[in-house]
Each structure stands twice: as structure tokens, then as C-alpha cells.
């Protein structure tokens, strides 16, 4: 088993960073198209990642992954995340689903799907948010799964803003199996093959022009009993566990993209010359560089602290709220400053800055809007102080 000391992790991080920069970046415009246009370059990159020994680094070694512990994976996730397509190209995009299904899936789920998810032969997605029910209010989930005579479930409902549903083989869906809207108990997670009769991709939902999000429908889709994920009626515990890891990984990847925007900005400032000399000599450009570096340096420790707690299985609600919000804001801020330094060129198709700026803006809504995290963190902090306040 590989020992992941600081030197080894840094070496792997540098190799991953070089792979993303030299191999993934040049294909981004084709990968952004999705569908058939993206399949050829995606498979080529996956083959190159396997050949380089960089495939599925954080996934279980017994399933064909690299077996890297979560605590060691943090800087690798940041390096992979410099491109939206890095995790897919390097085989780590399935980490959330493999972790969830390994811990909470039935024996059939584990034997039928896990190896295919790690190898990249199977793709999955996660469906929670609904057109009339925001993801921040899962207790109001309208999608229902009813018991079938003879066992199993029949799922009916609609979900939207489901990432990568267009070419997924499996979808994990949150549905109410008992009780009524507002009940904490009674929500369940079911793993549904997208080839099932009654499953339909309704439409693609471009997000500020970007592809990859979909609206999907379940019209009486029949699901076997052993495709229940976790206990019936206890989905929120599994979903909360998944959400902790998911938010941490997103924050790390946003940090990688913010660093990319910063590097582009510094390169532009150093290379671009005007009638009055290089941009780097302008005080306002220096201000953009300083503020961006400050944001990166203050955000990174928050994100890594959250990852360390999640890796240890400890409560990280406050740390995750801080990390997720800080990373989203940092990406938007640094990308915006980089666009300002580039000028009109930063708005066009010749740099990744429009995509980074778009991701930064959507990041402040994905996995809970800023407002939710601000309120949640503040409530927890204030509750912890209520019994500790001593009158003057």
C-alpha cells in the first residue's frame, strides 16, 4: 500500500496539475459541448490518465482505484478542479457516488455497479431538487415512491438541475415513501437505472449558457427493493453525509479554479504593455493582485480544515459552511478581477475566464445559497454560546 507522506502527495499533486494543464485544458472547448462531441476527447484523456497512473486516485484500490485517503487527497482535488473536466478525465468524479453506495448500498448494488463506476464504464447522477421544491427544503419533496404488490417501489415525480443526467446510466433519487410534506421521516433514496421504462430526460437546462444540467421525469418507474440506498424513510442521514463530502470537494475544486484565474491575471499583468509601460506597474492592477491573493490565502486553510474533519468522520457543519461560502466567493471575486485586468479579451472565447466567472457565480447557489450557510453557521455558533455566557 502506498504511503502518502507530504513529499509523495506534493509529487502527485504536481503530476496531476501538469496533466490537467497540458492535457485537459486544450480539450475544454470540445468537452464543454457535451454529448457525442465530448465523448472522443473524454475517452482519450481517460486512457492517458490510466497510462500515467493517475486514474481514480481517491477511489478504493480493491475496485481499481488508487486507494488514496481523503485527508491526502485534498491538494489533489484542488489540482484536478482547475478544470471542470479534470475530475472526469482523471476518474475521480464518481467519488461521491462510490462512497455513498459502498457505505449504504445493498449487496446487489455493490456487486453490480461499484466496479463499473470506478472504471468509468458506468455513470451516475443525483436527483434531489424539484421545479417547485428547492433543494434547501428536502422535507417538501413531492416525488413519491409507493410500494408495489410483491415488493419494490414505483417512483413518480420530476427533478431538475440534475448534473450529467443526459448520459447517466444510474440516478439516485430522493423520494417520499411515507408520511406527508414536512415530515422529517419518510424520505428515501433509491438507485434507478435510467434504462427503466418511465424514466425520461425532459430537457437540458443551460446554466448561464453552460451545458450539463437536466430536468428528468419518473413516470411510474419500477425499482427493485434491493435498490434502496440506506434504510427506508431515513434518507436525510445518508444525504447529509453525502452533502458534507460533496460540499468539501466542490470547495476544493473551486479553489483550484480560483488559483487558475489568479495565475492568468498575474501572467497578463506581467506580459501586457501599454503606452505607459506594463500593466504590472499600475497601482490598481496591483490592488487586484493583492486582493485576489489575500482571498486565496485566507480561503485555502478553511477548505483544508473542513476536509480534514470530513475525512475523520467528525462534525464539520460550521467549518463546511465557512469553507463552501468562502470558496464560492473567492472564485467569483478572483475571476472577476482577472477579467478586469484582461479587459475585453477576458470576455471573449480566447481565455477560460468567462467559464470561471460563470462557475463562480453559480457556486454561490449550488449546494445551498450563501444565505443558507450564513444563517446555519450563525445559528450554530450562537446556540453554542447561549449556555456559556456569564452575566457581567
N, C-alpha and C positions, 0 to 999 in steps of 0.2 A: 504494500500500500504506500502511496506517495506521501511523504512528509511535507506539509505545506508550511515551511518556515518563511520568515519575512523575505529572504533573498529569493526563494523559489517563487513566491507569489508575485514579487516585483518582476521577475523574469517572464513569467507567464503573462502578466499584465502588459508588458512591453510587446510581447509577441502578438497578443490579441489586438492591441492598439494598432500595430503595424498592419495586421491583416485587415482590420476594418478600414483603415486609411487607404491602403494600397489596393485592396481587392473589392471591398463593398462600396466605398464612395463612388467609384467610377460607374457602377451599375444602378445607382439610386434612381435616376430618371426613369429607367425601364421598370425597376421594381415598384416604383410609385404607381405605375399603371394598373398593377394587379392583374388577376385573371391569367389568360394564356400568354400575354406579353411578358409576364414576370416569371413564368414557370421555368423557362430555359436558363436564364441567368441565376435564378434561385438554386436550381439543382446543381449548376456548375460550381457555385460558391460553397454549397454543402459538401460536395465531393472534395473540394480543395481544403475545407476545414477538417474533414476526416483525415486526409492525407497529411496535413500539418500536425495532427494530434491535438487539435483544439475543439473537437466536436463534443457537445453536451457536457461541458466540464462540471457543472454542479449537479448533474443527474446521477442516480445510483449506478455504481460500477457493475453490479450484478445484472443490470438491464442494458448495459452497453454504454453507459455514460462515464464521465471522468471521476466521479466519486468525490469531488471537492466539497468540503464542508461549507455551510453557509457563511460562517464567520470569515473564512478565507476568500470567499467568492466576491465580497463587496467591491474591491477595486477592479475585479474582472468585469463585473456587471456594469460599472461605470464606463470602462473602456468599450465594452460591447455596445453600450447605449449611445455612443457618439453618433450612431446612425439608427434610425427607427428599424432598419432591416438587419442590424447586427445580430440581435438575439436569434432571429430566424436562420440567418446564414450560418451561425455557429452552433445551432441546435439546442440553445437554452430556453427558447420561447415556451416550451412545454413544461417548464419547471413548476409553475403553479398547479397545473392540472395533474401532473405526475405525483406531486407531493400530496395533493388532496385525495386522489384516488388510491394512492398507496396506503394512506392512513385510514380512509373511511370507505373505500370501495369493497364490494363483496369479493369472494374468491374468484368468481367468474369474471368480474370486471378486471381484476388484477391480472388474471391469466390471459384474457382475451385482448386487452388493449395496451397495457403498460409498455411492453417491448416495442410495439408499433409507434407509440408516442415518442419514445426516446430515440428511435431510429429515424423519425421524421416521416415514416410511411403513413402515419395517421395524423390528422389534425383535428383539434377540438376548439370549442369556444364556450363562453359562459354567458348565460342569459338571465338577467335579473330585472333591469329597468323596463318599464312598460309605457306606452304612449300616454296613458292617463295616471300613471303611478310612478313618481320619481324614485330613483334608486336610493335616495335618502330616507324613504318611507317604506321599507320592505314589508311592514306589517299590513299594509294596504294592498298587497299583491292580489291581483284579480285572476291571474291564471290559476286554473284548478286542475287537480289530478284526482279522479274518482276511482274507487275500487271497481275492478272488473269481476264478474262472476267467474270463479275458478282461479282467481289470483291475478296480480299485476295491476296496472293502472291505465287509465285513459286520460290523456292530457289535452286540455283545451285552453287556448289563450293566445295572446300576442305579446311579443317583446320587441324592443327596438334599441338602437345603438349597441348592437352586439358585434364586437370586434371579430373580423375574419370569418363571419358566418357564411360568406359566399362560397368558400371551398372547404368548409369543415366537414369532417366525417362524423363527428360526435358533438353534441351540445349538452352541457349541464344546465338544467332549467330549474329555477325556483318556482314552486307552485304550492298552492294551499291544498292540503289533503284532509284537513278537518278544521272545524271552527269557522269563525266569520272574520271579516276585515277588522283589523285592530288587535286581534288575539296574538299574543306572543308565541304561544304554542300552536301547532297545526300547520307550520310551513315545512316543506320537504324539498330535497334536491334529488332530481332524477337524471340519469345519464341516458340521452336519447340518440340513437343512430339517425343521422339526417336522411338516410335512405328509407326511413319508415314511412308508410302511407299516411298522409295527412300532414306531414311536415312540408312547409313551403317557405322559400325566401320571397318575401313580398316585394322588397325594393332595396336598392342601395341608398344610403343616406350620406352624401358627401358632407364632410365637416370642413367648412371654410375652403371648399374645393378639393379636399383630400379624400381618397377612396379608403375603403376598408371597414366601414360601419354599415350595418344592415338592420332592416326590420324583418322579423320572421314570425310565422304563424304555426300554431299547433291546432289542427282541426281533428280532435278525437284520436290523437296519436296513441297507439297502444305500446306500453312499456312493460317489460318483464319485471317481476318482483325483485329479482336479484340485480336490477339496475338502479335500485335505490342507493343513494350515496349518504352514508350515515344512518341514523335512526329516523323513522317516520315521525314527522312533527317536530324534529329538533334541528332543523336546517340552520338556524341562526348561529349555533355554536360552530358548525363547520364553516359557514360563510364568514363568520368573524375571524376565524383562524386563517382562512384563505386571504381575507382582506388585509390582515396585518402584513403578511408576506408580500402580497401584491402591491400594496402602497409603498413598501420599502424598495422593491425592485423598480417601480416606476420612478421613485425619487432618485435612485442611483442613476438610472438611465437619463433622466432629465439633467442631472448634474453633469453627465458626460456630454450632453448636447450643449449645455451652457459653456462648458470648457471649450468646446469646438467653436462656438460663436466668439468667445474671448480670443482664441488663437487667431481666428480670421481677422478680428478687429485690430489686433496688435500687428499682424502682418500687413494689413492695409495702411495703418498709420506709419509704419517704418518704410514702406515702399513708395507710397504715393507722394508726389511732389507737386506743389502748385507754384504760382508766380512768386510767392513769399517763402518758399522753402518747403520742407517735408511736413506732412500733417502731424508727425510726432512732436514737432516743436510748438504746436498750437495748444494753448492752455486749456481750452475747452475739450480738445481731444484727450489731453492728459487726464482731465476730470472724468471722462467716460471710462478710460482705462482703470483709473483708481477705484471708482465706484463699483465697477464690474469685478475687479479683483477682490475688493472687500466683501462683496456679496458671495463670491465663490468660497473664499476662505472662512467665512462665518457659517455658511450653509453646510459645507462638507462634514465638519465634526458632528453636526446634528443628525445628518443622514447615517453616518457610520455608527453613531451611538445607538440609533434606532435598530439598525441591522444587527448589532451585537446582542441587543436584548431579544429580538425576534429569534435569532439563532439559538439562544439559550432557552427559549420557550418561556420567557418571563413577560410580565405585563408591560406593554410599551405604548399604551394609548396616548399618554401625554407626549412622549418622545416622537411618536409617529405623526401626531397632529402637527407638531412643530416642524418636523423634517419634511413632511409632504407639502405643507404650505410654503415653507422656505424654498424648497427646490423648485416648485412651480413658479413662484415669484421671481426667483433668480434667473431661471431660463427666460422668462418673458422680458425681464429687465435687461439682461446681458444681450439677448438677441436684438432688442430694440436699440440699444446703444450701438451695437455693431452696425445695424442698418444705417444709423445716423452718420457714423464715420464713413461708411461706403458711399453715402449719398444715393443718387438714383440707381447706381449699379446694384445696391443692396435690395432693391425692389424687383429686379428682373430675374431672368431664368439662369443667369451665369454663376450664381452662388447659391448655397443651400439656405441662406438667411431667411427667405420668405417661409420656407418649411419650418425652420427652427422657431421663428416668431409665431407661426400658427400653432405649433405644438405647445409653446409656452402659454399662449392664451387659452387653449383648450385644457391645459394641465390644471388650471385654476378651477375647473369644473369637474374633470374626471376624478373618480374615486372620492367623491364628496367635494362640494364647493368650499372655497376659503371660509365662508361664513359658518359652515357646519363645524369645521375644525377649530375655528376661533372660539365658538360657543362651547364646544365639547371640552377643549383643553381648559378654558377658563373655569367652567363649572367644576371640573375635577380638582383643579388647584384650590379653588375657594372652599369646596367641601372638605378638603384635607386640612384646611386651616381653621375650620369652624370650632373644632374641639380643642385647638391648641392656642387660641387667643386668650391672653391673660389681661384682665382689666387693669388700666393704669392706676 
